[in-house]
């Protein structure tokens, strides 16, 4: 458990990139709740932030003391390392004092981005996350759940799914408190789950049967491409399901425990909360 000795001043400005995304909006909510001034980094904000348009980065970094770096859609995307290097260089020039990077477990490209952040002159913390619980309610798999069938080429591979509420809490701690500099927090849930386990958990919480069907990888990729899914999302799912979801991450991390001094949230709690909103009620 981390023992915090001090917190940042509530006059220091934090830039939250991906401020409207799964982790970013939860970080914004938590920062607002503790009266920490923030600047939202998104294309719709003023000033706007776009990873594909460096000309707007200086305005976003002006007067900023700390940054939460969330690269969209994923650090594994070709060109991500160049973008992260350019952003960190600008952050150094603007006198940023703290960086918190959201990274991914088992991704060589993500680890390359981690090294860029860690080798900078800025104090940094890495949050290396497993697959999100919220992929089933806010992400790529929500329509499958609503249709009553999770169809993926995942076999019986186990993954320690993490709740983004935990990621957000770890990020806020690293952004606002001392004692996290230089840390790599591997954040996972408290247990390993297969996608068949996930289907059973959601079925029980939702009161309707959700099936898991394992399909060949190429057939899955062709199907989502034909459905009109954006090309970058198709590429990312192809990469993650073919490369990262191969058993390399089938072990638990202790990042939540080390950063927050408590156990991570379990998938059952997440599923019950989502089911109570009736989001999945269209399922058969």
C-alpha positions in Angstrom: 0.0 0.0 0.0 1.2 3.5 -0.9 1.7 5.9 2.0 1.0 9.4 0.7 2.9 12.3 2.3 1.6 15.2 0.2 -0.7 16.2 -2.6 -0.4 18.6 -5.5 -1.7 22.0 -5.0 -5.3 22.5 -6.3 -4.1 25.5 -8.3 -2.0 23.3 -10.6 -3.6 22.5 -14.0 -3.9 18.9 -15.2 -4.5 18.1 -18.9 -6.6 14.9 -19.3 -6.3 13.5 -22.8 -9.1 11.4 -24.1 -11.4 13.3 -21.7 -14.6 11.9 -23.2 -13.4 8.3 -23.3 -13.9 5.4 -20.9 -11.1 6.3 -18.5 -10.8 10.0 -19.3 -14.3 11.0 -18.4 -14.1 9.1 -15.1 -10.8 10.9 -14.3 -12.4 14.3 -15.1 -15.3 13.5 -12.7 -13.0 12.5 -9.9 -10.7 15.6 -10.4 -13.7 17.9 -10.4 -15.0 16.2 -7.2 -11.7 17.1 -5.4 -11.5 20.6 -6.9 -8.4 19.9 -9.0 -8.4 22.2 -12.1 -8.4 20.3 -15.3 -8.2 21.0 -19.1 -10.1 18.5 -21.1 -8.1 17.1 -24.0 -10.5 16.1 -26.8 -11.3 17.2 -30.4 -14.5 18.9 -29.2 -12.9 20.9 -26.4 -11.5 24.4 -26.5 -8.6 24.4 -27.1 -9.1 21.1 -29.1 -6.7 18.2 -28.9 -6.2 15.8 -31.8 -3.4 13.2 -31.9 -3.3 13.7 -35.7 -2.8 17.5 -35.5 0.3 18.6 -33.6 -0.4 22.3 -34.3 -2.9 22.4 -31.5 -0.8 20.7 -28.8 1.0 23.8 -27.6 -2.3 25.6 -26.7 -3.4 22.5 -24.7 -0.1 22.3 -22.8 0.1 25.9 -22.0 0.2 26.3 -18.2 -0.2 22.6 -17.5 1.6 20.9 -14.6 0.5 17.3 -15.2 -0.9 15.2 -18.0 -2.9 12.0 -18.3 -1.8 10.4 -21.6 -4.4 8.2 -23.3 -3.5 7.5 -26.9 -6.5 6.7 -29.1 -7.3 4.1 -30.3 -4.3 2.2 -28.9 -0.6 2.4 -28.4 -0.2 -0.6 -30.7 -1.3 1.4 -33.7 1.5 2.1 -36.2 2.9 5.6 -35.6 1.9 5.8 -31.9 5.6 5.8 -30.8 6.3 8.8 -33.0 3.3 10.7 -31.7 4.1 9.9 -28.0 7.7 11.0 -28.6 6.6 14.3 -30.1 4.1 14.9 -27.4 6.6 14.2 -24.6 9.1 16.5 -26.2 6.5 19.3 -26.2 5.5 18.6 -22.7 9.2 19.0 -21.6 9.4 22.3 -23.4 6.3 23.5 -21.6 7.6 22.6 -18.2 5.2 19.8 -17.4 6.1 18.2 -14.2 4.2 14.9 -14.2 3.0 12.4 -16.8 0.7 9.4 -16.3 0.5 7.0 -19.2 -2.2 4.5 -19.8 -0.6 1.5 -21.4 -1.5 -2.1 -22.3 -0.3 -5.4 -21.0 1.6 -7.7 -23.3 1.9 -5.1 -26.2 5.5 -4.6 -27.4 4.5 -1.3 -29.0 2.9 0.0 -25.8 6.0 -0.9 -23.8 8.1 1.1 -26.4 5.9 4.1 -25.6 6.4 3.5 -21.9 10.1 3.8 -22.4 9.7 7.1 -24.2 7.8 8.5 -21.2 10.1 7.0 -18.6 13.3 8.3 -20.3 12.0 11.9 -20.4 13.0 14.5 -17.8 9.4 14.5 -16.4 8.3 12.5 -13.4 6.2 9.7 -14.8 3.9 6.8 -13.8 2.7 4.0 -16.1 -0.7 2.3 -15.7 -0.4 -1.0 -17.7 -3.9 -2.3 -18.0 -5.6 -5.6 -18.9 -8.7 -5.7 -21.0 -11.6 -3.5 -19.7 -14.8 -4.8 -18.2 -16.5 -1.8 -19.9 -15.7 -3.3 -23.4 -19.0 -5.2 -22.8 -21.0 -2.1 -22.0 -19.3 0.9 -23.6 -17.0 -0.7 -26.2 -16.6 -3.1 -29.0 -18.6 -6.0 -27.5 -21.7 -4.3 -26.2 -23.8 -5.1 -29.4 -22.8 -8.7 -29.1 -24.1 -8.9 -25.5 -27.3 -7.1 -26.5 -27.8 -9.6 -29.3 -27.4 -12.5 -26.8 -24.2 -13.9 -28.3 -20.5 -13.0 -27.7 -18.8 -14.3 -30.9 -15.1 -14.0 -30.7 -12.0 -16.0 -31.7 -10.8 -16.2 -28.1 -11.1 -19.9 -27.4 -10.6 -20.6 -23.7 -7.9 -18.0 -23.1 -8.1 -16.4 -19.7 -7.8 -12.7 -19.0 -7.9 -10.7 -15.7 -10.4 -8.1 -16.9 -10.0 -4.7 -15.1 -12.7 -2.2 -14.3 -12.1 1.3 -15.7 -13.3 2.7 -12.4 -10.2 1.3 -10.8 -8.0 2.6 -13.6 -9.4 6.1 -13.1 -8.8 6.0 -9.4 -5.2 4.9 -9.8 -4.7 7.6 -12.4 -6.1 10.3 -10.1 -3.8 9.1 -7.3 -0.8 9.2 -9.6 -1.8 12.7 -10.9 -2.5 14.3 -7.5 -0.4 12.5 -4.8 3.2 11.9 -4.1 4.8 8.5 -4.1 3.9 7.2 -7.6 6.9 8.5 -9.6 8.7 5.8 -11.5 6.0 3.2 -10.8 4.6 0.7 -13.4 1.3 -0.4 -12.1 0.0 -3.6 -13.8 -3.7 -3.2 -13.1 -5.9 -6.2 -13.4 -9.1 -7.6 -11.9 -9.0 -10.0 -9.0 -9.4 -13.2 -11.0 -8.9 -14.8 -14.4 -11.9 -15.2 -16.7 -12.5 -16.7 -20.1 -15.0 -15.2 -22.4 -17.3 -18.2 -21.6 -17.0 -17.1 -17.9 -17.9 -13.6 -18.9 -21.0 -14.8 -20.8 -22.1 -16.7 -17.7 -21.5 -13.7 -15.4 -23.5 -11.4 -17.6 -26.3 -14.0 -18.0 -26.7 -14.3 -14.3 -26.7 -10.6 -13.7 -29.0 -9.8 -16.6 -31.5 -12.6 -16.1 -31.2 -13.7 -19.7 -29.0 -16.2 -21.5 -25.9 -14.8 -23.2 -23.9 -17.4 -25.1 -20.2 -17.4 -25.9 -19.3 -18.8 -29.4 -15.7 -19.2 -30.4 -15.1 -18.7 -34.1 -12.1 -18.8 -36.4 -10.0 -15.7 -36.3 -10.1 -14.9 -40.0 -13.8 -15.4 -40.2 -14.3 -12.9 -37.3 -12.1 -10.3 -38.9 -13.8 -10.6 -42.2 -17.2 -10.3 -40.6 -16.5 -7.1 -38.7 -14.8 -5.6 -41.7 -17.9 -6.4 -43.8 -20.1 -4.9 -41.2 -18.7 -1.4 -41.8 -16.5 -1.3 -38.6 -13.9 1.5 -39.0 -10.6 0.2 -40.4 -8.5 1.3 -37.4 -10.9 -0.6 -35.1 -10.8 -3.7 -37.4 -7.0 -3.6 -37.4 -6.8 -3.2 -33.6 -9.2 -6.1 -32.9 -7.3 -8.2 -35.3 -4.0 -7.4 -33.6 -5.3 -7.8 -30.0 -7.2 -11.0 -30.6 -4.4 -12.6 -32.7 -1.4 -11.4 -30.8 -2.1 -10.2 -27.3 -4.9 -12.6 -26.4 -2.7 -15.7 -26.6 -2.3 -16.5 -22.9 0.6 -14.1 -22.3 -1.5 -12.1 -19.9 -3.2 -14.9 -18.0 -1.9 -13.9 -14.6 -2.9 -11.3 -12.0 -1.2 -8.0 -11.5 -1.0 -6.1 -8.2 -1.1 -2.5 -9.5 -4.5 -1.6 -7.9 -3.4 -3.0 -4.6 0.0 -1.2 -4.6 -1.4 2.2 -5.8 -4.6 2.3 -3.7 -4.2 -0.2 -0.9 -7.3 -2.2 -1.7 -8.4 -5.1 -3.9 -9.6 -4.4 -7.4 -13.3 -4.4 -8.3 -14.7 -7.8 -9.4 -16.5 -8.4 -12.7 -19.6 -9.6 -10.8 -20.1 -6.2 -9.2 -19.6 -4.5 -12.6 -22.1 -6.8 -14.3 -24.7 -6.4 -11.7 -24.5 -2.6 -11.9 -24.7 -2.5 -15.7 -27.6 -5.0 -15.7 -29.5 -2.7 -13.3 -29.4 0.0 -15.9 -31.3 -2.3 -18.4 -28.5 -1.6 -21.0 -28.5 -5.3 -21.9 -32.2 -5.8 -21.8 -32.5 -6.2 -25.6 -30.7 -9.5 -25.2 -32.8 -12.6 -25.9 
